[in-house]
Amino acid sequence: MSLDESKYENPCRVVLSLCDYSGAWSRPFIADDCIVVRVDPKHGAVDQGGTGYTTGSAGSGDLYVMPDGGYGLALTAGALADRIEEEGGYFLDNLLWRIYSQRGFDCCEVDGVLIAAPCTDFASSGARWFAQKDADGRTEASISIVRDCLRVVDEEHGAAPNWWVLENPIGRIQRCVPELGDPLLRFDPCEYAGFADEPEMEAYTKRTALYGKFDPVLPRAEVEPQMITLTRKDGRKTSGSWMWAYLGGKSERTKELRSMTPTGFARAFAYAQDRVGRLYPEHKVLPPAAEREPITSARVREWERNYNFTMGEYIVKS
């Protein structure tokens, strides 16, 4: 959907961010004066009935203002798609009106949709468990989430954004959800680490694919990753970047850190979707990996403890 901005005095653009709890990928769009709505059931306590709506407001979902100026909508992607399909444009128009009217805008359009789909059941790194997940229903549940997200971006029955993108590590998601088509871009976080708040901590490899309808020509700011060699119990040595070597574990926080969208990539992606309206992200240049202080497990633990999340830190409920 493309808005005729000449008909309005003060229009605004909206970016919906699905399966987004941390806000890392969508945050650069806020800096460009977009309204960002992050859709994830973890923004509120999901009711026991399994509808996907938040306790106390079944049928609408709770909307929160988040510390960085974005909004958290406590719905699953499926619940959002259902409401859009059942009520046409009314539900989405009314939801967005609640936001943009308070911000002094007189209209808005859904410009883009970011989709950070669950990756655990698709990524090649977990291939040894695929058969078990296929058998117990976990794979099918993740496929359903991806298809719910695609319903949200549908041009006829969904939000009909100007662009949309789905991110997932290299794996089997395309085979499980063939309607995604071929990826438009494959990347490693280190290719954009020079745009990051902490370039060295984003200089790692994690091959990731982007599917959808968007501008795939991103500016690059590559930082050479430090490769860390570990010795296995059988004496064999294996090398990888620090994310692979040190950020293991099964805690919820560790899982969130591993899946967090790198800030450097997020800034490069936002810039690529509107080169005219956005400032080019600051490019920090680092020495080669061999000349930098080694990343140790102790340094990673400190980074993990100090990493700031926006999730859960709501300041206003509207």
Backbone bond lengths (Angstrom), bond angles and torsions (degrees), N, CA, C in turn:
res aa  C-N    CA-C-N  psi(-1)  N-CA   C-N-CA  omega(-1)  CA-C   N-CA-C  phi
1 M - - - 1.454 - - 1.510 108.78 -
2 S 1.324 117.81 129.33 1.450 121.63 179.92 1.523 109.32 -117.34
3 L 1.320 116.75 125.63 1.456 123.16 -175.49 1.518 109.82 -86.53
4 D 1.331 117.24 134.88 1.458 121.89 173.98 1.521 107.96 -83.03
5 E 1.331 116.26 91.11 1.454 120.99 -173.57 1.520 112.88 -66.84
6 S 1.328 118.41 -16.40 1.462 120.82 179.66 1.522 112.18 -68.04
7 K 1.337 117.15 -18.08 1.469 121.24 -178.52 1.522 112.56 -86.93
8 Y 1.345 117.70 -6.36 1.457 120.75 -174.86 1.520 109.73 -128.45
9 E 1.325 115.54 148.65 1.452 120.30 -179.46 1.520 112.30 -78.69
10 N 1.344 116.60 -36.00 1.459 119.17 -173.90 1.529 110.60 -143.11
11 P 1.339 118.14 72.65 1.471 120.75 179.80 1.521 111.19 -81.06
12 C 1.333 116.68 165.20 1.454 120.34 176.46 1.521 109.51 -142.19
13 R 1.320 115.74 161.83 1.461 122.40 177.35 1.517 109.60 -106.59
14 V 1.325 114.55 145.10 1.463 121.00 179.69 1.525 108.99 -118.53
15 V 1.326 116.32 137.73 1.451 122.38 171.77 1.532 107.51 -117.55
16 L 1.331 116.29 119.35 1.457 121.15 172.47 1.522 108.05 -88.20
17 S 1.319 117.09 136.82 1.459 121.42 -179.42 1.520 107.75 -124.95
18 L 1.328 116.44 106.12 1.461 122.34 -173.50 1.528 111.30 -89.43
19 C 1.324 115.23 146.16 1.475 122.06 -177.44 1.525 109.84 56.81
20 D 1.325 115.91 41.59 1.464 121.69 -173.35 1.516 109.60 -119.07
21 Y 1.323 115.83 108.83 1.458 121.61 178.06 1.517 111.22 -102.89
22 S 1.328 117.50 -40.64 1.462 121.06 -174.11 1.521 112.75 -82.26
23 G 1.320 117.49 -31.70 1.460 120.56 -178.44 1.512 114.97 85.26
24 A 1.329 118.24 3.70 1.464 120.83 -173.34 1.528 112.91 -62.84
25 W 1.335 117.38 -43.58 1.462 120.13 -176.96 1.529 111.49 -70.96
26 S 1.312 116.68 -37.31 1.464 119.99 -173.12 1.525 113.97 -85.91
27 R 1.335 118.40 -13.69 1.462 120.77 -173.00 1.530 114.33 -59.15
28 P 1.342 121.11 -38.78 1.467 118.95 179.28 1.526 113.67 -61.01
29 F 1.314 118.38 -25.19 1.459 119.90 178.55 1.521 111.58 -71.22
30 I 1.341 117.44 -29.12 1.466 120.73 175.88 1.516 109.65 -64.71
31 A 1.334 116.47 -40.19 1.463 120.98 178.97 1.519 111.73 -62.04
32 D 1.331 117.04 -19.92 1.464 121.81 179.22 1.529 111.23 -99.72
33 D 1.335 116.91 20.28 1.469 123.10 176.29 1.517 113.64 66.11
34 C 1.330 117.35 23.95 1.460 119.84 170.09 1.529 108.91 -85.02
35 I 1.318 115.89 152.23 1.455 120.84 169.04 1.520 107.13 -86.82
36 V 1.328 116.99 124.50 1.459 122.28 -178.12 1.521 109.09 -113.02
37 V 1.340 116.13 124.08 1.460 122.20 177.53 1.520 107.84 -115.22
38 R 1.335 116.56 115.24 1.468 122.72 -178.50 1.522 109.27 -96.24
39 V 1.308 115.43 120.92 1.461 121.59 -174.06 1.522 109.66 -105.68
40 D 1.324 116.62 115.06 1.461 120.97 179.00 1.528 108.19 -165.35
41 P 1.338 118.18 135.58 1.464 119.27 -179.10 1.520 113.35 -64.36
42 K 1.339 118.20 -19.60 1.457 120.02 -179.72 1.527 112.53 -71.88
43 H 1.338 117.88 -8.21 1.459 119.52 174.40 1.516 111.54 -71.14
44 G 1.307 118.21 -8.80 1.456 122.47 175.97 1.516 108.79 -158.79
45 A 1.313 117.39 168.64 1.464 121.10 179.91 1.516 110.01 -75.96
46 V 1.336 117.51 119.00 1.464 121.45 -178.27 1.523 109.41 -74.16
47 D 1.318 116.66 138.66 1.459 119.72 -176.95 1.524 111.86 -68.80
48 Q 1.297 116.04 159.47 1.452 121.58 -175.53 1.520 112.76 -74.67
49 G 1.332 116.36 -12.23 1.461 118.92 -179.57 1.509 113.47 -75.85
50 G 1.317 117.12 -10.96 1.458 120.46 177.08 1.517 114.53 77.27
51 T 1.348 117.95 18.04 1.461 119.80 -179.18 1.517 111.60 -77.90
52 G 1.326 117.52 -19.33 1.456 120.90 -176.12 1.507 112.74 93.89
53 Y 1.332 118.38 -6.32 1.454 121.09 178.83 1.522 110.72 -91.36
54 T 1.313 115.45 157.94 1.444 120.20 -174.50 1.523 111.68 -80.08
55 T 1.311 116.10 144.37 1.453 121.10 178.30 1.524 110.59 -53.81
56 G 1.300 116.70 130.67 1.459 121.65 176.75 1.503 114.31 93.07
57 S 1.324 118.75 -9.38 1.467 119.14 -179.71 1.523 110.24 -147.41
58 A 1.323 116.34 40.58 1.453 119.58 179.10 1.516 110.27 -57.00
59 G 1.317 115.54 130.63 1.454 121.02 -179.40 1.509 113.18 107.01
60 S 1.350 118.00 -13.58 1.465 119.11 178.49 1.518 112.29 -134.81
61 G 1.342 117.06 -37.31 1.462 120.02 -175.70 1.516 110.17 86.39
62 D 1.317 116.64 144.56 1.466 121.28 177.95 1.521 109.70 -83.98
63 L 1.322 115.51 140.21 1.460 121.95 179.75 1.520 108.25 -116.59
64 Y 1.329 115.94 127.63 1.453 121.35 -176.65 1.524 110.03 -120.70
65 V 1.348 115.19 145.14 1.461 120.01 167.42 1.524 107.12 -88.52
66 M 1.328 116.47 130.72 1.465 121.09 -177.58 1.527 110.60 -101.92
67 P 1.317 118.23 159.94 1.463 121.19 -173.06 1.521 115.02 -56.71
68 D 1.330 118.29 -29.93 1.464 119.77 -178.13 1.526 112.83 -88.10
69 G 1.333 117.74 5.00 1.459 120.75 178.91 1.506 114.36 96.33
70 G 1.332 117.78 -5.55 1.458 120.53 173.96 1.518 110.35 -82.84
71 Y 1.328 115.46 178.67 1.459 121.40 -179.17 1.524 109.43 -123.67
72 G 1.319 116.11 142.10 1.447 121.37 175.73 1.519 109.63 -108.41
73 L 1.321 116.85 124.19 1.462 122.39 178.52 1.519 108.38 -110.80
74 A 1.327 116.78 116.88 1.459 121.48 -173.63 1.518 110.99 -84.37
75 L 1.312 115.13 75.44 1.465 122.86 176.25 1.526 109.11 -139.98
76 T 1.301 116.45 154.41 1.454 119.63 165.93 1.527 108.33 -78.10
77 A 1.323 116.48 160.89 1.468 119.92 176.04 1.526 110.16 -60.87
78 G 1.335 116.78 -36.17 1.455 120.28 179.61 1.512 112.58 -65.18
79 A 1.344 116.55 -41.85 1.458 120.00 178.33 1.524 111.02 -64.50
80 L 1.337 116.58 -39.66 1.462 120.12 177.43 1.531 110.77 -64.21
81 A 1.333 117.06 -44.79 1.464 120.57 179.06 1.526 111.20 -61.58
82 D 1.343 116.56 -40.53 1.466 120.08 178.70 1.517 111.28 -59.88
83 R 1.340 116.49 -46.08 1.464 119.80 -178.06 1.527 111.87 -65.29
84 I 1.330 116.43 -39.81 1.463 119.03 179.10 1.527 110.27 -65.16
85 E 1.335 116.30 -42.82 1.465 120.20 -179.55 1.526 111.87 -68.46
86 E 1.331 117.32 -40.07 1.464 120.99 -176.16 1.528 112.71 -73.76
87 E 1.338 116.35 -36.28 1.463 120.24 -173.66 1.524 112.57 -110.13
88 G 1.327 117.03 10.50 1.452 119.23 -179.27 1.518 109.84 63.32
89 G 1.328 116.90 -140.81 1.458 120.15 -178.74 1.511 113.45 -81.99
90 Y 1.354 117.95 -6.77 1.468 119.62 -173.36 1.514 112.05 -62.83
91 F 1.343 117.27 -47.12 1.466 119.47 -176.01 1.520 111.10 -60.23
92 L 1.331 117.10 -48.94 1.454 120.35 -177.76 1.523 110.75 -67.65
93 D 1.346 117.35 -41.80 1.466 120.21 179.00 1.522 110.93 -60.70
94 N 1.334 116.53 -42.80 1.462 120.43 -178.82 1.525 111.27 -68.27
95 L 1.332 116.01 -40.57 1.461 120.26 178.27 1.523 110.89 -60.53
96 L 1.335 116.29 -47.57 1.456 120.07 -177.32 1.521 111.81 -71.54
97 W 1.338 116.74 -32.15 1.468 119.75 176.91 1.519 110.65 -60.71
98 R 1.342 116.96 -37.92 1.461 120.77 178.67 1.521 111.19 -58.78
99 I 1.337 116.59 -26.79 1.459 121.12 -178.72 1.523 111.16 -92.05
100 Y 1.345 116.95 -56.11 1.464 117.97 -169.52 1.523 112.48 -71.26
101 S 1.347 118.02 -27.38 1.464 119.44 178.69 1.526 111.04 -67.12
102 Q 1.340 116.94 -31.46 1.464 120.72 177.21 1.519 111.64 -76.93
103 R 1.314 117.08 -18.28 1.465 121.41 -176.79 1.522 112.14 -97.32
104 G 1.334 117.65 1.36 1.458 120.75 176.68 1.511 115.27 87.98
105 F 1.355 118.25 9.69 1.464 120.93 176.36 1.533 109.44 -90.80
106 D 1.321 116.24 156.87 1.467 118.95 179.69 1.524 113.37 -108.46
107 C 1.336 118.15 -3.32 1.460 121.85 174.36 1.521 108.22 -169.39
108 C 1.321 116.20 170.08 1.466 119.11 176.88 1.523 109.00 -157.50
109 E 1.324 116.08 166.13 1.452 123.06 172.33 1.519 108.82 -137.45
110 V 1.326 116.09 152.27 1.456 120.39 172.94 1.523 106.81 -79.80
111 D 1.319 115.81 101.83 1.457 120.82 -176.81 1.527 110.66 -76.49
112 G 1.354 116.92 -46.45 1.455 119.61 -176.29 1.512 112.51 -147.30
113 V 1.322 115.85 163.80 1.466 122.30 177.66 1.523 108.65 -133.71
114 L 1.326 116.06 124.04 1.457 123.18 173.92 1.523 108.13 -97.71
115 I 1.329 117.09 136.60 1.466 121.22 -179.58 1.523 108.93 -128.71
116 A 1.323 116.05 109.02 1.470 121.76 176.12 1.523 107.69 -100.24
117 A 1.320 115.91 72.03 1.464 121.46 -173.47 1.528 111.34 -64.24
118 P 1.333 117.81 149.60 1.470 120.39 176.26 1.530 110.75 -55.01
119 C 1.330 115.91 138.41 1.464 119.62 -175.18 1.520 113.70 -113.80
120 T 1.333 118.07 -14.02 1.462 121.17 -171.34 1.524 112.98 -55.85
121 D 1.326 116.63 -36.86 1.465 119.98 -176.11 1.524 113.55 -92.35
122 F 1.335 116.42 2.92 1.470 120.50 -179.01 1.524 113.81 -119.87
123 A 1.332 118.25 -30.50 1.467 121.44 -171.35 1.528 111.69 -66.34
124 S 1.311 116.08 140.23 1.468 121.80 -178.90 1.526 112.14 -60.05
125 S 1.336 116.96 -26.47 1.462 120.26 -179.53 1.526 111.96 -62.21
126 G 1.335 117.29 -20.34 1.457 120.54 179.31 1.512 113.42 -109.39
127 A 1.340 117.12 23.12 1.473 121.02 -174.13 1.523 112.93 -59.59
128 R 1.320 118.08 -29.16 1.470 120.37 -177.58 1.530 112.16 -63.94
129 W 1.350 116.31 -19.92 1.467 120.02 -178.76 1.526 113.53 -104.24
130 F 1.336 117.09 3.99 1.465 119.95 -176.47 1.527 112.35 -57.09
131 A 1.323 117.30 -47.45 1.464 120.38 -176.45 1.522 111.09 -60.22
132 Q 1.327 116.16 -42.77 1.467 120.12 179.37 1.529 110.90 -64.16
133 K 1.320 116.70 -42.06 1.466 120.87 -179.32 1.527 111.63 -69.59
134 D 1.319 116.49 -34.62 1.462 119.71 175.89 1.525 110.23 -63.48
135 A 1.319 115.89 -37.82 1.465 120.69 -175.51 1.529 112.47 -75.92
136 D 1.326 117.18 -36.46 1.471 118.65 -174.02 1.523 113.98 -94.75
137 G 1.346 117.69 2.30 1.461 120.33 173.12 1.516 115.93 97.02
138 R 1.334 117.74 -6.51 1.466 118.86 -179.08 1.532 112.40 -65.19
139 T 1.326 116.71 -38.99 1.465 119.51 178.88 1.519 110.59 -62.23
140 E 1.321 116.75 -46.29 1.457 120.50 -178.67 1.528 111.44 -63.02
141 A 1.343 116.82 -35.92 1.464 120.27 178.08 1.528 110.84 -63.81
142 S 1.336 116.86 -41.67 1.467 120.21 178.92 1.521 111.27 -68.60
143 I 1.318 117.31 -37.99 1.467 120.81 176.51 1.532 110.12 -60.76
144 S 1.321 116.49 -40.03 1.466 120.61 179.57 1.521 111.31 -63.18
145 I 1.343 116.88 -38.41 1.466 120.08 178.22 1.523 110.46 -63.72
146 V 1.340 116.86 -44.77 1.464 120.39 179.30 1.529 110.14 -60.54
147 R 1.315 117.14 -44.33 1.465 120.12 -179.08 1.529 111.59 -67.95
148 D 1.334 117.28 -32.00 1.466 119.67 173.64 1.525 110.58 -63.06
149 C 1.326 116.69 -40.90 1.466 120.52 177.86 1.523 111.09 -62.97
150 L 1.325 116.77 -39.65 1.464 120.25 178.49 1.526 111.15 -66.81
151 R 1.324 117.57 -29.92 1.471 120.13 174.24 1.526 110.98 -64.27
152 V 1.331 116.52 -36.23 1.469 120.16 -179.89 1.521 111.29 -64.60
153 V 1.336 118.27 -36.12 1.463 120.79 -176.68 1.530 112.44 -91.26
154 D 1.321 118.03 0.52 1.459 121.42 -177.99 1.530 110.43 -56.67
155 E 1.336 116.62 135.66 1.460 121.01 -175.47 1.523 113.25 -73.97
156 E 1.330 117.20 -24.54 1.462 119.91 -177.75 1.523 112.55 -97.03
157 H 1.326 117.42 -44.11 1.463 120.69 -174.50 1.524 113.64 -112.78
158 G 1.328 117.73 -2.01 1.459 121.01 -177.87 1.516 112.27 -112.40
159 A 1.338 115.74 -150.94 1.458 121.50 -176.19 1.520 113.41 -79.01
160 A 1.333 117.98 -13.21 1.471 123.68 178.02 1.528 112.58 48.43
161 P 1.344 117.98 58.67 1.465 119.81 -179.69 1.525 111.61 -72.16
162 N 1.328 115.26 162.85 1.465 120.15 175.57 1.524 111.03 -70.27
163 W 1.327 116.98 -32.77 1.461 121.79 176.35 1.524 108.88 -145.81
164 W 1.333 116.17 156.29 1.457 120.69 173.78 1.518 108.89 -152.63
165 V 1.346 115.30 155.83 1.458 120.01 -176.93 1.522 109.34 -148.64
166 L 1.322 116.14 139.47 1.464 122.38 175.02 1.522 108.04 -120.54
167 E 1.331 115.65 130.66 1.468 122.53 -177.17 1.510 110.31 -109.28
168 N 1.332 117.01 137.66 1.460 122.33 173.97 1.523 109.42 -159.37
169 P 1.329 117.81 143.02 1.466 119.97 175.11 1.534 110.86 -61.26
170 I 1.305 115.65 158.17 1.461 120.59 178.69 1.530 109.54 -56.00
171 G 1.320 116.04 131.03 1.460 120.35 -177.44 1.513 110.63 177.24
172 R 1.323 116.03 -139.44 1.455 120.50 -172.01 1.531 114.23 -110.55
173 I 1.344 118.55 13.50 1.454 119.61 -175.85 1.529 111.78 -60.85
174 Q 1.332 117.49 -37.17 1.466 119.99 -179.68 1.519 111.35 -65.70
175 R 1.322 116.74 -35.36 1.456 120.26 177.68 1.531 111.10 -71.99
176 C 1.331 116.74 -36.16 1.465 120.40 -179.60 1.524 112.24 -76.31
177 V 1.333 116.34 -31.94 1.472 121.29 -179.51 1.529 107.41 -128.03
178 P 1.321 118.31 76.13 1.470 120.98 -172.40 1.524 114.35 -63.59
179 E 1.336 117.43 -21.88 1.462 118.84 179.68 1.524 113.21 -67.10
180 L 1.335 117.57 -9.77 1.463 120.55 174.10 1.524 111.77 -64.40
181 G 1.332 117.21 -29.06 1.453 120.52 -175.68 1.520 111.18 77.67
182 D 1.317 116.12 -167.60 1.462 121.31 -179.32 1.531 110.33 -81.26
183 P 1.334 117.29 148.18 1.472 119.32 176.70 1.524 111.08 -66.10
184 L 1.339 115.11 144.53 1.465 120.29 176.77 1.526 111.40 -87.71
185 L 1.330 117.01 -19.27 1.459 120.27 -177.07 1.523 109.48 -154.23
186 R 1.329 115.77 139.88 1.465 122.66 170.17 1.524 107.21 -123.24
187 F 1.336 116.73 140.84 1.468 118.85 -175.76 1.521 110.93 -154.36
188 D 1.337 115.37 164.68 1.460 124.33 167.18 1.527 107.36 -115.56
189 P 1.337 118.44 143.70 1.468 120.66 -179.06 1.521 114.37 -53.81
190 C 1.347 118.27 -32.33 1.462 120.43 -178.37 1.530 112.63 -61.68
191 E 1.337 117.59 -20.39 1.457 120.72 -179.08 1.526 112.65 -68.92
192 Y 1.342 117.15 -18.05 1.472 121.62 -178.35 1.524 111.27 -125.81
193 A 1.338 118.02 10.73 1.460 121.93 -173.75 1.520 113.00 -63.01
194 G 1.322 118.04 -25.85 1.462 120.99 178.76 1.508 113.74 -64.63
195 F 1.325 118.10 -15.97 1.464 122.14 176.22 1.527 111.96 -91.26
196 A 1.322 118.42 -3.05 1.464 122.70 -170.89 1.521 112.47 -81.77
197 D 1.349 115.22 162.90 1.459 120.63 172.95 1.521 110.11 -64.08
198 E 1.333 116.55 -42.57 1.462 122.53 177.17 1.527 108.37 -124.04
199 P 1.328 117.29 84.90 1.471 120.27 -173.39 1.526 113.96 -53.84
200 E 1.324 117.04 -39.42 1.457 119.55 -175.66 1.526 111.41 -65.02
201 M 1.349 116.68 -35.59 1.455 120.14 -178.26 1.526 112.19 -77.88
202 E 1.325 117.68 -12.56 1.458 120.26 175.84 1.525 112.00 -105.77
203 A 1.330 116.35 6.41 1.465 120.93 177.54 1.523 109.28 -87.55
204 Y 1.328 115.31 70.48 1.461 120.45 178.66 1.521 108.99 -136.89
205 T 1.304 116.12 167.60 1.462 121.34 179.77 1.525 109.91 -105.25
206 K 1.305 115.61 132.98 1.466 123.06 174.18 1.531 105.29 -160.20
207 R 1.319 115.50 88.60 1.459 120.68 -171.13 1.535 109.47 -60.52
208 T 1.320 115.37 123.38 1.462 121.82 -171.99 1.523 109.47 -132.46
209 A 1.324 116.43 145.27 1.463 121.97 -179.84 1.525 109.90 -115.43
210 L 1.335 115.51 146.02 1.459 122.54 176.72 1.522 109.32 -118.57
211 Y 1.322 116.09 127.67 1.459 123.18 179.19 1.529 108.76 -114.29
212 G 1.324 117.02 156.11 1.451 118.95 172.48 1.502 114.48 134.90
213 K 1.346 114.72 -145.11 1.470 123.47 -178.91 1.524 106.62 -136.50
214 F 1.330 116.53 96.99 1.460 121.42 -174.98 1.519 108.84 -160.53
215 D 1.331 116.84 172.66 1.464 121.73 176.79 1.525 108.35 -83.97
216 P 1.338 118.69 113.14 1.460 120.81 -176.26 1.526 114.70 -88.16
217 V 1.331 118.02 2.38 1.468 120.51 -177.57 1.524 108.48 -90.46
218 L 1.333 115.90 91.36 1.463 122.15 -177.29 1.521 110.88 -97.20
219 P 1.346 117.81 144.77 1.468 119.08 172.50 1.524 109.09 -67.35
220 R 1.310 117.09 148.49 1.464 121.10 -176.58 1.523 110.41 -114.70
221 A 1.337 115.88 148.80 1.463 122.94 176.08 1.528 106.95 -148.15
222 E 1.318 116.44 72.23 1.461 121.42 -169.82 1.524 112.37 -73.66
223 V 1.329 114.84 138.67 1.465 122.77 173.10 1.522 106.91 -123.38
224 E 1.334 116.33 125.85 1.460 120.35 -178.01 1.530 110.69 -63.95
225 P 1.329 118.26 125.03 1.471 119.84 -179.84 1.518 111.79 -75.61
226 Q 1.335 115.51 147.85 1.455 120.59 171.88 1.528 108.38 -82.69
227 M 1.320 116.76 127.79 1.460 120.96 178.72 1.523 109.12 -93.73
228 I 1.314 115.91 130.89 1.462 122.59 -176.59 1.526 108.75 -112.44
229 T 1.314 116.21 131.45 1.463 121.60 -179.11 1.526 109.92 -104.61
230 L 1.318 115.71 126.16 1.463 121.71 177.28 1.525 109.43 -116.26
231 T 1.331 116.32 149.88 1.458 121.88 178.61 1.523 109.06 -101.60
232 R 1.326 116.84 123.56 1.460 121.30 178.82 1.529 110.63 -74.97
233 K 1.332 115.77 170.68 1.457 120.87 -179.68 1.529 112.27 -62.20
234 D 1.344 116.01 -28.90 1.462 119.00 -179.56 1.529 112.56 -87.28
235 G 1.342 116.08 5.55 1.457 120.14 176.68 1.513 114.33 94.83
236 R 1.322 117.49 -12.72 1.471 119.83 179.18 1.524 110.34 -71.80
237 K 1.330 114.97 147.90 1.464 120.64 178.37 1.527 109.80 -105.07
238 T 1.325 115.07 139.07 1.466 121.67 179.96 1.517 108.68 -132.86
239 S 1.331 115.94 138.76 1.464 120.59 -177.90 1.525 111.60 -116.81
240 G 1.314 114.42 147.89 1.458 121.31 175.92 1.517 109.44 -168.80
241 S 1.341 117.29 178.93 1.456 120.47 179.03 1.523 109.36 -79.70
242 W 1.333 116.92 171.70 1.467 120.45 -171.60 1.527 112.21 -62.18
243 M 1.320 118.27 -33.31 1.461 120.40 -179.85 1.530 110.40 -59.21
244 W 1.322 115.89 -43.20 1.468 121.20 178.19 1.529 110.83 -68.47
245 A 1.334 116.70 -40.78 1.459 120.95 -171.51 1.520 113.40 -76.29
246 Y 1.332 117.36 -37.64 1.458 119.39 -167.44 1.531 116.03 -118.13
247 L 1.314 118.13 -15.87 1.462 118.65 -173.71 1.521 110.37 -104.90
248 G 1.311 115.33 62.25 1.454 120.46 175.61 1.516 109.87 -95.36
249 G 1.308 116.35 -162.14 1.453 120.06 178.16 1.514 112.67 100.02
250 K 1.330 115.51 163.58 1.459 121.05 -174.98 1.526 113.13 -115.80
251 S 1.336 118.43 6.75 1.457 119.88 -179.66 1.527 109.83 -67.47
252 E 1.341 115.68 153.99 1.463 120.52 -179.60 1.523 110.82 -60.86
253 R 1.340 116.93 -39.64 1.462 120.22 -179.56 1.529 111.10 -65.04
254 T 1.329 116.69 -42.76 1.462 119.59 179.36 1.518 111.04 -63.69
255 K 1.323 117.02 -40.24 1.462 120.44 177.69 1.527 110.44 -62.47
256 E 1.337 116.67 -40.92 1.466 119.68 178.50 1.525 110.64 -63.55
257 L 1.334 116.82 -40.73 1.462 120.02 179.62 1.521 111.30 -64.15
258 R 1.329 116.88 -41.18 1.464 119.76 -179.63 1.527 111.45 -66.00
259 S 1.317 116.51 -32.46 1.465 119.40 -176.54 1.525 112.90 -94.32
260 M 1.324 117.42 -3.13 1.462 121.30 -177.58 1.528 111.16 -61.20
261 T 1.320 117.23 131.12 1.464 120.89 177.41 1.524 109.42 -67.42
262 P 1.324 119.38 127.11 1.470 121.28 179.68 1.528 111.19 -61.81
263 T 1.335 116.35 138.85 1.467 119.75 -176.97 1.526 111.76 -66.28
264 G 1.343 117.39 -34.39 1.467 119.39 179.59 1.516 111.68 -63.33
265 F 1.333 116.73 -47.90 1.457 120.39 176.66 1.516 110.81 -61.02
266 A 1.341 117.66 -43.30 1.466 121.01 -178.06 1.519 111.02 -58.38
267 R 1.319 117.48 -41.55 1.465 120.71 -179.96 1.524 111.25 -69.41
268 A 1.319 117.12 -40.93 1.461 120.14 178.15 1.522 110.97 -63.77
269 F 1.322 117.16 -40.76 1.461 120.63 -179.23 1.523 110.74 -65.97
270 A 1.332 117.37 -45.38 1.469 120.35 -179.81 1.517 110.65 -61.02
271 Y 1.329 117.27 -42.36 1.459 120.33 178.96 1.526 111.04 -60.77
272 A 1.313 117.61 -41.61 1.465 121.28 -176.22 1.521 112.59 -65.06
273 Q 1.328 117.60 -27.16 1.461 118.96 -177.74 1.522 112.85 -79.54
274 D 1.343 118.04 -13.13 1.463 120.86 176.71 1.514 108.87 -157.31
275 R 1.320 116.38 79.97 1.466 120.98 -175.55 1.518 112.85 -66.29
276 V 1.325 117.06 -24.28 1.465 120.19 -177.53 1.523 111.00 -77.58
277 G 1.348 116.07 -43.02 1.460 119.89 -171.94 1.508 115.38 -88.32
278 R 1.330 119.35 -11.26 1.457 120.85 -173.51 1.525 112.02 -113.63
279 L 1.314 114.37 145.26 1.455 120.01 175.37 1.522 109.55 -74.59
280 Y 1.328 116.03 143.55 1.466 120.24 176.84 1.518 108.30 -65.25
281 P 1.338 118.62 130.38 1.474 119.80 -177.08 1.520 111.69 -64.26
282 E 1.331 115.42 147.67 1.468 121.02 179.50 1.520 110.07 -63.25
283 H 1.330 115.86 133.42 1.459 122.00 -177.41 1.523 109.30 -106.40
284 K 1.339 116.70 112.96 1.461 121.65 176.85 1.528 108.59 -94.97
285 V 1.340 117.40 129.42 1.460 122.41 -178.03 1.529 108.98 -103.49
286 L 1.334 116.77 125.12 1.462 122.44 -179.75 1.521 110.79 -109.78
287 P 1.345 117.60 156.01 1.469 120.66 174.74 1.528 110.44 -64.83
288 P 1.324 117.81 166.46 1.472 120.15 174.65 1.520 111.26 -56.66
289 A 1.315 116.63 157.60 1.463 122.00 -175.77 1.524 112.70 -55.61
290 A 1.326 116.81 -38.32 1.469 120.74 -176.72 1.523 112.52 -67.37
291 E 1.330 117.83 -19.70 1.463 121.79 -177.32 1.522 112.41 -98.44
292 R 1.320 118.02 -0.53 1.458 121.07 -178.73 1.519 111.05 -99.51
293 E 1.324 115.94 157.68 1.462 121.09 176.78 1.526 109.15 -61.89
294 P 1.319 118.71 131.82 1.463 120.66 -177.83 1.528 112.03 -61.49
295 I 1.326 115.56 143.70 1.459 121.04 174.04 1.532 107.55 -84.07
296 T 1.316 115.98 116.86 1.459 121.66 -178.44 1.527 109.85 -102.96
297 S 1.329 115.94 166.43 1.459 119.98 177.50 1.526 110.84 -62.63
298 A 1.342 117.51 -35.18 1.462 120.60 178.54 1.528 110.93 -64.19
299 R 1.327 116.15 -38.59 1.466 119.81 178.95 1.531 110.85 -67.54
300 V 1.316 116.66 -37.66 1.457 120.45 177.85 1.525 110.58 -65.63
301 R 1.350 117.06 -41.23 1.461 120.35 178.71 1.528 110.87 -61.58
302 E 1.332 116.74 -40.11 1.462 120.74 178.37 1.523 110.31 -65.05
303 W 1.326 116.82 -44.67 1.470 121.46 177.67 1.526 110.27 -60.26
304 E 1.334 116.17 -41.59 1.461 120.64 -179.07 1.527 110.98 -64.37
305 R 1.331 117.28 -41.28 1.468 120.96 -179.54 1.520 111.64 -66.92
306 N 1.333 116.50 -35.89 1.461 120.59 -171.95 1.523 113.91 -93.82
307 Y 1.342 116.76 -5.42 1.458 118.58 -175.59 1.534 109.54 -63.86
308 N 1.331 116.05 131.70 1.461 121.03 -177.79 1.516 111.10 -90.89
309 F 1.302 116.38 124.80 1.460 122.29 173.35 1.522 108.47 -106.02
310 T 1.316 116.92 146.37 1.461 119.94 171.67 1.519 110.22 -89.69
311 M 1.334 116.97 -16.27 1.451 118.87 -172.29 1.521 111.41 -64.37
312 G 1.320 114.61 133.97 1.449 121.59 178.08 1.511 114.20 86.73
313 E 1.331 118.48 -14.53 1.461 120.90 -176.76 1.525 110.48 -93.39
314 Y 1.327 117.19 63.20 1.453 121.05 -177.03 1.518 110.16 -81.71
315 I 1.318 116.63 144.38 1.455 119.91 -177.82 1.528 113.01 -114.86
316 V 1.316 118.57 -24.19 1.463 121.43 -179.07 1.515 107.97 -142.79
317 K 1.297 116.82 136.86 1.453 121.89 173.03 1.513 107.42 -112.33
318 S 1.341 117.20 119.58 1.463 119.88 -175.60 1.517 110.75 -112.09
